[in-house]
Amino acid sequence: MYNFVVVFVTVKSKREAEKITASLLNKKLAACVNIVPRIESVYWWKGKVERAKELLLIIKTKKSLFKKLTREIIKNHSYEVPEVISLPITGGNDRYLKWIEESVR
């Protein structure tokens, strides 16, 4: 069984994406962060449907670092309730997974 996760986080701007990415990488909480531009989110917020143009961060890390990673994201995020969700990585290129292991603390 693998002990890695992929984490999804939406952000409002490129500047915020870069700030969070730098923080996670500098603290070795993530091995890699993909910044996906130009997504449109449609969601319920405070009783009504909202739309927002956002960016998506796709973060690869170890499952054991998820709580620390979440705290770091919340500290650097502008949203009242930021999306921070993780999915288990159940398989992958063994060399890539080893690289994740070696890239984080």
MMTF fields as JSON, N, C-alpha, C and O atoms, coordinates in Angstrom:
{
  "mmtfVersion": "1.0.0",
  "mmtfProducer": "UNKNOWN",
  "numBonds": 419,
  "numAtoms": 420,
  "numGroups": 105,
  "numChains": 1,
  "numModels": 1,
  "chainsPerModel": [1],
  "groupsPerChain": [105],
  "chainIdList": ["A"],
  "bondAtomList": [4, 2, 8, 6, 12, 10, 16, 14, 20, 18, 24, 22, 28, 26, 32, 30, 36, 34, 40, 38, 44, 42, 48, 46, 52, 50, 56, 54, 60, 58, 64, 62, 68, 66, 72, 70, 76, 74, 80, 78, 84, 82, 88, 86, 92, 90, 96, 94, 100, 98, 104, 102, 108, 106, 112, 110, 116, 114, 120, 118, 124, 122, 128, 126, 132, 130, 136, 134, 140, 138, 144, 142, 148, 146, 152, 150, 156, 154, 160, 158, 164, 162, 168, 166, 172, 170, 176, 174, 180, 178, 184, 182, 188, 186, 192, 190, 196, 194, 200, 198, 204, 202, 208, 206, 212, 210, 216, 214, 220, 218, 224, 222, 228, 226, 232, 230, 236, 234, 240, 238, 244, 242, 248, 246, 252, 250, 256, 254, 260, 258, 264, 262, 268, 266, 272, 270, 276, 274, 280, 278, 284, 282, 288, 286, 292, 290, 296, 294, 300, 298, 304, 302, 308, 306, 312, 310, 316, 314, 320, 318, 324, 322, 328, 326, 332, 330, 336, 334, 340, 338, 344, 342, 348, 346, 352, 350, 356, 354, 360, 358, 364, 362, 368, 366, 372, 370, 376, 374, 380, 378, 384, 382, 388, 386, 392, 390, 396, 394, 400, 398, 404, 402, 408, 406, 412, 410, 416, 414],
  "bondOrderList": [1, 1, 1, 1, 1, 1, 1, 1, 1, 1, 1, 1, 1, 1, 1, 1, 1, 1, 1, 1, 1, 1, 1, 1, 1, 1, 1, 1, 1, 1, 1, 1, 1, 1, 1, 1, 1, 1, 1, 1, 1, 1, 1, 1, 1, 1, 1, 1, 1, 1, 1, 1, 1, 1, 1, 1, 1, 1, 1, 1, 1, 1, 1, 1, 1, 1, 1, 1, 1, 1, 1, 1, 1, 1, 1, 1, 1, 1, 1, 1, 1, 1, 1, 1, 1, 1, 1, 1, 1, 1, 1, 1, 1, 1, 1, 1, 1, 1, 1, 1, 1, 1, 1, 1],
  "groupList": [{"groupName": "MET", "atomNameList": ["N", "CA", "C", "O"], "elementList": ["N", "C", "C", "O"], "formalChargeList": [0, 0, 0, 0], "bondAtomList": [1, 0, 2, 1, 3, 2], "bondOrderList": [1, 1, 2], "singleLetterCode": "M", "chemCompType": "L-PEPTIDE LINKING"}, {"groupName": "TYR", "atomNameList": ["N", "CA", "C", "O"], "elementList": ["N", "C", "C", "O"], "formalChargeList": [0, 0, 0, 0], "bondAtomList": [1, 0, 2, 1, 3, 2], "bondOrderList": [1, 1, 2], "singleLetterCode": "Y", "chemCompType": "L-PEPTIDE LINKING"}, {"groupName": "ASN", "atomNameList": ["N", "CA", "C", "O"], "elementList": ["N", "C", "C", "O"], "formalChargeList": [0, 0, 0, 0], "bondAtomList": [1, 0, 2, 1, 3, 2], "bondOrderList": [1, 1, 2], "singleLetterCode": "N", "chemCompType": "L-PEPTIDE LINKING"}, {"groupName": "PHE", "atomNameList": ["N", "CA", "C", "O"], "elementList": ["N", "C", "C", "O"], "formalChargeList": [0, 0, 0, 0], "bondAtomList": [1, 0, 2, 1, 3, 2], "bondOrderList": [1, 1, 2], "singleLetterCode": "F", "chemCompType": "L-PEPTIDE LINKING"}, {"groupName": "VAL", "atomNameList": ["N", "CA", "C", "O"], "elementList": ["N", "C", "C", "O"], "formalChargeList": [0, 0, 0, 0], "bondAtomList": [1, 0, 2, 1, 3, 2], "bondOrderList": [1, 1, 2], "singleLetterCode": "V", "chemCompType": "L-PEPTIDE LINKING"}, {"groupName": "THR", "atomNameList": ["N", "CA", "C", "O"], "elementList": ["N", "C", "C", "O"], "formalChargeList": [0, 0, 0, 0], "bondAtomList": [1, 0, 2, 1, 3, 2], "bondOrderList": [1, 1, 2], "singleLetterCode": "T", "chemCompType": "L-PEPTIDE LINKING"}, {"groupName": "LYS", "atomNameList": ["N", "CA", "C", "O"], "elementList": ["N", "C", "C", "O"], "formalChargeList": [0, 0, 0, 0], "bondAtomList": [1, 0, 2, 1, 3, 2], "bondOrderList": [1, 1, 2], "singleLetterCode": "K", "chemCompType": "L-PEPTIDE LINKING"}, {"groupName": "SER", "atomNameList": ["N", "CA", "C", "O"], "elementList": ["N", "C", "C", "O"], "formalChargeList": [0, 0, 0, 0], "bondAtomList": [1, 0, 2, 1, 3, 2], "bondOrderList": [1, 1, 2], "singleLetterCode": "S", "chemCompType": "L-PEPTIDE LINKING"}, {"groupName": "ARG", "atomNameList": ["N", "CA", "C", "O"], "elementList": ["N", "C", "C", "O"], "formalChargeList": [0, 0, 0, 0], "bondAtomList": [1, 0, 2, 1, 3, 2], "bondOrderList": [1, 1, 2], "singleLetterCode": "R", "chemCompType": "L-PEPTIDE LINKING"}, {"groupName": "GLU", "atomNameList": ["N", "CA", "C", "O"], "elementList": ["N", "C", "C", "O"], "formalChargeList": [0, 0, 0, 0], "bondAtomList": [1, 0, 2, 1, 3, 2], "bondOrderList": [1, 1, 2], "singleLetterCode": "E", "chemCompType": "L-PEPTIDE LINKING"}, {"groupName": "ALA", "atomNameList": ["N", "CA", "C", "O"], "elementList": ["N", "C", "C", "O"], "formalChargeList": [0, 0, 0, 0], "bondAtomList": [1, 0, 2, 1, 3, 2], "bondOrderList": [1, 1, 2], "singleLetterCode": "A", "chemCompType": "L-PEPTIDE LINKING"}, {"groupName": "ILE", "atomNameList": ["N", "CA", "C", "O"], "elementList": ["N", "C", "C", "O"], "formalChargeList": [0, 0, 0, 0], "bondAtomList": [1, 0, 2, 1, 3, 2], "bondOrderList": [1, 1, 2], "singleLetterCode": "I", "chemCompType": "L-PEPTIDE LINKING"}, {"groupName": "LEU", "atomNameList": ["N", "CA", "C", "O"], "elementList": ["N", "C", "C", "O"], "formalChargeList": [0, 0, 0, 0], "bondAtomList": [1, 0, 2, 1, 3, 2], "bondOrderList": [1, 1, 2], "singleLetterCode": "L", "chemCompType": "L-PEPTIDE LINKING"}, {"groupName": "CYS", "atomNameList": ["N", "CA", "C", "O"], "elementList": ["N", "C", "C", "O"], "formalChargeList": [0, 0, 0, 0], "bondAtomList": [1, 0, 2, 1, 3, 2], "bondOrderList": [1, 1, 2], "singleLetterCode": "C", "chemCompType": "L-PEPTIDE LINKING"}, {"groupName": "PRO", "atomNameList": ["N", "CA", "C", "O"], "elementList": ["N", "C", "C", "O"], "formalChargeList": [0, 0, 0, 0], "bondAtomList": [1, 0, 2, 1, 3, 2], "bondOrderList": [1, 1, 2], "singleLetterCode": "P", "chemCompType": "L-PEPTIDE LINKING"}, {"groupName": "TRP", "atomNameList": ["N", "CA", "C", "O"], "elementList": ["N", "C", "C", "O"], "formalChargeList": [0, 0, 0, 0], "bondAtomList": [1, 0, 2, 1, 3, 2], "bondOrderList": [1, 1, 2], "singleLetterCode": "W", "chemCompType": "L-PEPTIDE LINKING"}, {"groupName": "GLY", "atomNameList": ["N", "CA", "C", "O"], "elementList": ["N", "C", "C", "O"], "formalChargeList": [0, 0, 0, 0], "bondAtomList": [1, 0, 2, 1, 3, 2], "bondOrderList": [1, 1, 2], "singleLetterCode": "G", "chemCompType": "PEPTIDE LINKING"}, {"groupName": "HIS", "atomNameList": ["N", "CA", "C", "O"], "elementList": ["N", "C", "C", "O"], "formalChargeList": [0, 0, 0, 0], "bondAtomList": [1, 0, 2, 1, 3, 2], "bondOrderList": [1, 1, 2], "singleLetterCode": "H", "chemCompType": "L-PEPTIDE LINKING"}, {"groupName": "ASP", "atomNameList": ["N", "CA", "C", "O"], "elementList": ["N", "C", "C", "O"], "formalChargeList": [0, 0, 0, 0], "bondAtomList": [1, 0, 2, 1, 3, 2], "bondOrderList": [1, 1, 2], "singleLetterCode": "D", "chemCompType": "L-PEPTIDE LINKING"}],
  "groupTypeList": [0, 1, 2, 3, 4, 4, 4, 3, 4, 5, 4, 6, 7, 6, 8, 9, 10, 9, 6, 11, 5, 10, 7, 12, 12, 2, 6, 6, 12, 10, 10, 13, 4, 2, 11, 4, 14, 8, 11, 9, 7, 4, 1, 15, 15, 6, 16, 6, 4, 9, 8, 10, 6, 9, 12, 12, 12, 11, 11, 6, 5, 6, 6, 7, 12, 3, 6, 6, 12, 5, 8, 9, 11, 11, 6, 2, 17, 7, 1, 9, 4, 14, 9, 4, 11, 7, 12, 14, 11, 5, 16, 16, 2, 18, 8, 1, 12, 6, 15, 11, 9, 9, 7, 4, 8],
  "groupIdList": [1, 2, 3, 4, 5, 6, 7, 8, 9, 10, 11, 12, 13, 14, 15, 16, 17, 18, 19, 20, 21, 22, 23, 24, 25, 26, 27, 28, 29, 30, 31, 32, 33, 34, 35, 36, 37, 38, 39, 40, 41, 42, 43, 44, 45, 46, 47, 48, 49, 50, 51, 52, 53, 54, 55, 56, 57, 58, 59, 60, 61, 62, 63, 64, 65, 66, 67, 68, 69, 70, 71, 72, 73, 74, 75, 76, 77, 78, 79, 80, 81, 82, 83, 84, 85, 86, 87, 88, 89, 90, 91, 92, 93, 94, 95, 96, 97, 98, 99, 100, 101, 102, 103, 104, 105],
  "secStructList": [7, 7, 7, 3, 3, 3, 3, 3, 3, 3, 3, 1, 7, 2, 2, 2, 2, 2, 2, 2, 2, 2, 2, 2, 2, 2, 6, 6, 1, 7, 1, 3, 3, 3, 3, 3, 3, 3, 3, 3, 3, 3, 3, 3, 3, 6, 6, 3, 3, 3, 3, 3, 3, 3, 3, 3, 3, 3, 3, 3, 3, 3, 4, 4, 4, 2, 2, 2, 2, 2, 2, 2, 2, 2, 2, 2, 7, 7, 1, 1, 1, 7, 7, 7, 3, 3, 3, 3, 3, 7, 7, 7, 7, 2, 2, 2, 2, 2, 2, 2, 2, 2, 2, 7, 7],
  "xCoordList": [0.845, 0.0, 0.886, 1.897, 0.493, 1.258, 0.833, -0.299, 1.735, 1.469, 1.545, 2.034, 1.054, 1.099, -0.308, -1.229, -0.455, -1.747, -1.536, -0.457, -2.605, -2.665, -3.696, -4.772, -3.367, -4.208, -4.653, -3.853, -5.946, -6.509, -6.825, -7.427, -6.405, -6.667, -7.0, -6.267, -8.101, -8.409, -7.979, -8.053, -7.524, -7.082, -7.616, -8.015, -7.624, -8.239, -7.3, -7.76, -5.983, -5.068, -3.747, -3.392, -3.041, -1.711, -0.763, 0.06, -0.891, -0.031, -0.235, 0.731, -1.493, -1.784, -1.284, -0.741, -1.464, -0.972, 0.535, 1.037, 1.247, 2.709, 3.151, 4.136, 2.432, 2.764, 2.608, 3.498, 1.488, 1.24, 2.229, 2.776, 2.457, 3.4, 4.789, 5.406, 5.281, 6.616, 6.694, 7.681, 5.665, 5.645, 5.71, 6.476, 4.915, 4.883, 6.203, 6.693, 6.773, 8.037, 9.195, 10.031, 9.25, 10.334, 10.327, 11.383, 9.143, 9.03, 9.056, 8.894, 9.262, 9.337, 8.077, 8.143, 6.935, 5.649, 5.054, 4.111, 5.598, 5.14, 6.351, 7.362, 6.222, 7.273, 7.069, 8.032, 5.803, 5.465, 4.106, 3.203, 3.969, 2.678, 2.452, 3.239, 1.382, 0.972, 0.001, -0.92, 0.199, -0.706, -1.491, -0.948, -2.777, -3.649, -4.445, -5.257, -4.221, -4.904, -6.317, -6.703, -7.068, -8.345, -9.362, -9.818, -9.708, -10.833, -11.997, -11.793, -13.196, -14.37, -15.059, -15.399, -15.262, -15.918, -17.333, -17.568, -18.264, -19.66, -19.989, -19.834, -20.446, -20.573, -21.603, -21.958, -22.064, -22.941, -22.096, -21.099, -22.493, -21.817, -22.835, -23.431, -23.024, -23.923, -25.317, -25.908, -25.828, -27.209, -27.484, -28.638, -26.45, -26.701, -25.583, -24.477, -25.898, -24.923, -24.004, -24.466, -22.711, -21.693, -20.868, -20.826, -20.225, -19.276, -17.993, -18.011, -16.878, -15.591, -14.591, -14.572, -13.762, -12.625, -11.472, -11.104, -10.916, -9.894, -8.756, -8.78, -7.773, -6.696, -6.756, -7.241, -6.266, -6.268, -4.838, -4.019, -4.546, -3.254, -3.433, -4.347, -2.552, -2.523, -1.19, -0.123, -1.274, -0.102, 0.166, -0.751, 1.416, 1.799, 2.652, 3.622, 2.262, 2.97, 2.741, 2.077, 3.303, 3.069, 1.809, 1.521, 1.081, -0.138, 0.165, -0.643, 1.292, 1.648, 1.856, 1.86, 2.031, 2.247, 0.967, 0.994, -0.145, -1.375, -1.835, -2.216, -1.813, -2.275, -1.382, -1.886, -0.076, 0.848, 0.655, 0.64, 0.51, 0.298, -0.99, -1.016, -2.047, -3.334, -3.189, -3.692, -2.512, -2.308, -1.541, -1.864, -0.529, 0.271, -0.561, -0.435, -1.397, -2.266, -3.24, -3.394, -3.888, -4.865, -4.181, -4.763, -2.976, -2.224, -1.968, -1.931, -1.793, -1.427, -2.564, -2.355, -3.742, -4.873, -5.789, -5.954, -6.378, -7.249, -8.711, -9.475, -9.109, -10.521, -10.859, -10.018, -12.102, -12.605, -12.587, -12.231, -12.965, -12.981, -12.307, -12.996, -10.989, -10.325, -10.581, -10.69, -10.67, -10.758, -9.386, -8.412, -9.315, -8.101, -8.593, -9.03, -8.521, -8.985, -7.886, -7.113, -7.831, -6.806, -7.44, -8.487, -6.767, -7.139, -5.909, -4.795, -6.103, -4.937, -4.377, -5.118, -3.072, -2.409, -2.291, -1.551, -3.014, -3.062, -2.114, -2.025, -1.42, -0.458, 0.303, -0.079, 1.379, 2.15, 3.522, 3.911, 4.243, 5.609, 6.446, 6.563, 7.018, 7.775, 8.888, 9.143, 9.548, 10.619, 10.058, 10.694, 8.883, 8.247, 7.835, 8.054, 7.245, 6.816, 8.025, 7.954, 9.117, 10.341, 10.842, 11.332, 10.711, 11.111, 10.259, 10.788, 8.946, 8.104, 8.641, 8.841, 8.871, 9.375, 10.651, 10.805, 11.547, 12.839, 12.759, 13.67, 11.691, 11.578, 10.915, 11.02, 10.241, 9.539, 10.141, 10.906, 9.778, 10.34, 9.286, 9.586],
  "yCoordList": [-1.192, 0.0, 1.249, 1.31, 2.216, 3.45, 4.43, 4.392, 5.287, 6.274, 7.683, 8.599, 7.848, 9.138, 9.61, 8.809, 10.94, 11.53, 12.624, 13.204, 12.88, 14.045, 14.969, 14.524, 16.24, 17.215, 18.278, 18.788, 18.601, 19.641, 20.878, 20.793, 22.029, 23.314, 24.318, 24.433, 25.046, 26.123, 27.444, 27.642, 28.353, 29.679, 30.728, 30.409, 31.985, 33.042, 33.712, 34.369, 33.558, 34.29, 33.542, 32.673, 33.905, 33.347, 33.701, 32.885, 34.906, 35.348, 34.465, 34.057, 34.178, 33.317, 31.895, 31.257, 31.396, 30.06, 29.976, 29.007, 30.983, 30.986, 31.113, 30.496, 31.905, 32.067, 30.737, 30.337, 30.059, 28.787, 27.733, 26.974, 27.684, 26.719, 26.902, 25.929, 28.126, 28.392, 27.969, 27.373, 28.276, 27.928, 26.409, 25.92, 25.672, 24.213, 23.576, 22.654, 24.072, 23.509, 23.875, 23.027, 25.121, 25.554, 24.805, 24.55, 24.452, 23.714, 22.209, 21.443, 21.776, 20.364, 19.592, 18.42, 20.265, 19.619, 19.032, 18.242, 19.415, 18.904, 18.616, 19.316, 17.562, 17.245, 18.02, 18.391, 18.267, 18.908, 19.577, 19.047, 20.735, 21.419, 21.812, 22.562, 21.306, 21.743, 22.895, 22.816, 23.955, 25.103, 25.081, 25.334, 24.772, 24.668, 25.968, 26.27, 26.737, 28.028, 27.886, 26.849, 28.974, 29.165, 28.042, 27.43, 27.781, 26.899, 27.765, 28.852, 27.289, 27.989, 27.094, 25.951, 27.604, 26.858, 27.377, 28.585, 26.472, 26.795, 26.044, 24.825, 26.772, 26.155, 26.893, 28.042, 26.189, 26.804, 27.563, 27.04, 28.808, 29.584, 30.511, 31.358, 30.336, 31.167, 31.242, 32.315, 30.062, 29.948, 30.261, 30.227, 30.565, 30.816, 30.244, 29.986, 30.053, 29.515, 30.643, 31.701, 30.402, 31.371, 30.808, 29.597, 31.685, 31.325, 32.094, 33.249, 31.431, 32.098, 31.548, 30.352, 32.438, 32.021, 31.779, 32.658, 30.588, 30.196, 29.474, 29.268, 29.099, 28.215, 27.001, 27.086, 25.89, 24.661, 24.237, 24.138, 23.989, 23.424, 21.922, 21.466, 21.158, 19.707, 19.39, 19.564, 18.925, 18.789, 17.31, 16.566, 16.887, 15.52, 15.522, 16.272, 14.651, 14.604, 13.254, 12.374, 13.11, 11.908, 12.121, 13.231, 11.048, 11.083, 11.608, 12.338, 11.251, 11.661, 13.168, 13.688, 13.881, 15.33, 16.129, 17.36, 15.447, 16.141, 17.187, 18.288, 16.889, 17.863, 19.1, 20.221, 18.915, 20.061, 20.87, 22.101, 20.174, 20.831, 21.657, 22.79, 21.091, 21.799, 23.064, 24.12, 22.968, 24.147, 25.235, 26.417, 24.838, 25.805, 26.476, 27.679, 25.706, 26.275, 27.275, 28.387, 26.889, 27.78, 29.073, 30.152, 28.974, 30.158, 31.136, 32.348, 30.626, 31.455, 31.709, 32.339, 31.234, 31.306, 32.475, 32.829, 33.066, 34.225, 33.858, 34.694, 32.633, 32.244, 31.983, 31.544, 32.263, 31.97, 30.462, 30.023, 29.678, 28.219, 27.646, 27.299, 27.545, 27.044, 25.55, 24.763, 25.198, 23.783, 23.161, 23.6, 22.141, 21.34, 19.903, 19.498, 19.14, 17.756, 16.841, 17.22, 15.634, 14.698, 13.404, 12.97, 12.813, 11.499, 10.616, 11.074, 9.342, 8.46, 8.148, 7.995, 8.057, 7.556, 6.048, 5.595, 5.285, 3.835, 3.073, 1.848, 3.773, 3.148, 4.215, 5.386, 3.809, 4.773, 4.239, 3.15, 5.017, 4.699, 4.645, 5.64, 3.487, 3.324, 4.357, 4.836, 4.702, 5.697, 7.081, 7.84, 7.41, 8.695, 8.724, 9.722, 7.645, 7.592, 7.662, 8.278, 7.038, 7.14, 8.582, 9.062, 9.269, 10.68, 11.523, 12.402, 11.264, 11.99, 11.756, 12.702, 10.504, 10.135, 10.902, 11.379, 11.013, 11.661, 13.185, 13.853, 13.734, 15.19, 15.902, 17.123, 15.175, 15.795, 15.287, 14.323, 15.959, 15.526, 14.924, 14.508],
  "zCoordList": [0.0, 0.0, 0.0, 0.699, -0.78, -0.878, 0.207, 0.688, 0.575, 1.611, 1.057, 1.718, -0.169, -0.835, -1.164, -1.325, -1.262, -1.627, -2.662, -2.786, -3.395, -4.264, -3.623, -3.223, -3.528, -2.825, -3.826, -4.609, -3.785, -4.641, -3.811, -2.741, -4.329, -3.672, -4.766, -5.749, -4.604, -5.536, -4.923, -3.711, -5.795, -5.366, -6.326, -7.446, -5.883, -6.69, -7.681, -8.614, -7.497, -8.377, -8.551, -7.755, -9.605, -9.863, -8.72, -8.304, -8.229, -7.119, -5.879, -5.233, -5.559, -4.41, -4.667, -3.765, -5.888, -6.247, -6.044, -5.475, -6.506, -6.38, -4.924, -4.519, -4.141, -2.719, -1.979, -1.228, -2.187, -1.51, -1.999, -1.199, -3.301, -3.861, -3.258, -2.824, -3.228, -2.671, -1.205, -0.776, -0.455, 0.961, 1.156, 1.988, 0.398, 0.532, 0.108, 0.76, -0.987, -1.454, -0.53, -0.219, -0.094, 0.794, 2.118, 2.696, 2.598, 3.867, 3.651, 4.6, 2.395, 2.023, 2.417, 2.789, 2.329, 2.578, 1.301, 1.359, 0.155, -1.134, -2.005, -1.951, -2.813, -3.779, -5.067, -5.738, -5.411, -6.672, -6.539, -5.892, -7.151, -7.229, -8.687, -9.265, -9.271, -10.607, -10.429, -9.615, -11.179, -11.154, -12.461, -13.536, -12.343, -13.514, -13.625, -12.75, -14.692, -14.823, -15.382, -15.921, -15.228, -15.901, -15.7, -16.665, -14.463, -14.216, -13.75, -13.21, -13.958, -13.472, -12.463, -12.767, -11.281, -10.22, -10.028, -10.061, -9.828, -9.534, -8.248, -8.182, -7.222, -5.9, -5.05, -5.312, -4.026, -3.034, -2.023, -1.526, -1.714, -0.668, -0.031, -0.696, 1.271, 2.066, 1.447, 1.325, 1.056, 0.614, -0.846, -1.274, -1.62, -3.04, -3.899, -3.425, -5.168, -6.105, -6.571, -6.997, -6.482, -6.877, -8.031, -8.243, -8.761, -9.818, -9.572, -9.147, -9.848, -9.683, -10.684, -10.975, -11.203, -12.015, -11.046, -10.266, -11.108, -10.155, -10.86, -12.074, -10.076, -10.505, -9.588, -8.459, -10.075, -9.29, -9.015, -9.929, -7.749, -7.366, -7.203, -6.516, -7.842, -7.691, -7.022, -7.611, -5.789, -4.928, -4.645, -4.297, -4.795, -4.465, -3.204, -3.09, -2.243, -0.972, -0.301, -0.85, 0.896, 1.695, 2.537, 2.987, 2.733, 3.551, 4.958, 5.533, 5.499, 6.863, 7.0, 8.116, 5.878, 5.928, 5.679, 5.706, 5.439, 5.033, 6.055, 5.656, 7.329, 8.331, 8.366, 8.434, 8.322, 8.298, 7.017, 7.045, 5.91, 4.622, 4.651, 4.17, 5.211, 5.317, 6.153, 5.769, 7.283, 8.138, 7.39, 7.507, 6.622, 5.88, 4.784, 4.555, 4.118, 3.081, 3.702, 3.196, 4.781, 5.441, 5.89, 5.778, 6.387, 6.842, 5.691, 5.908, 4.484, 3.338, 2.352, 1.316, 2.661, 1.726, 2.067, 3.235, 1.041, 1.255, 1.513, 1.994, 1.204, 1.36, 2.828, 3.612, 3.171, 4.511, 4.769, 5.863, 3.773, 3.866, 2.613, 1.654, 2.605, 1.402, 1.179, 2.12, -0.098, -0.468, -0.296, -0.908, 0.536, 0.686, 0.836, 1.913, -0.247, -0.198, -0.727, -1.607, -0.176, -0.628, -1.111, -0.629, -2.075, -2.591, -2.504, -2.759, -2.143, -2.06, -3.437, -4.408, -3.5, -4.702, -4.49, -3.618, -5.28, -5.079, -5.991, -5.91, -6.841, -7.721, -8.471, -8.468, -9.112, -9.88, -10.224, -9.801, -10.992, -11.361, -10.078, -9.363, -9.799, -8.551, -8.401, -7.296, -9.499, -9.429, -9.085, -8.354, -9.601, -9.282, -7.811, -7.125, -7.331, -5.933, -4.994, -3.931, -5.387, -4.589, -4.564, -3.542, -5.707, -5.778, -4.822, -4.142, -4.762, -3.798, -2.393, -1.631, -2.057, -0.736, -0.383, 0.741, -1.338, -1.099, -1.107, -0.618, -1.651, -1.825, -0.661, -0.551, 0.202, 1.328, 2.63, 2.654, 3.701, 4.99, 5.88, 6.999]
}
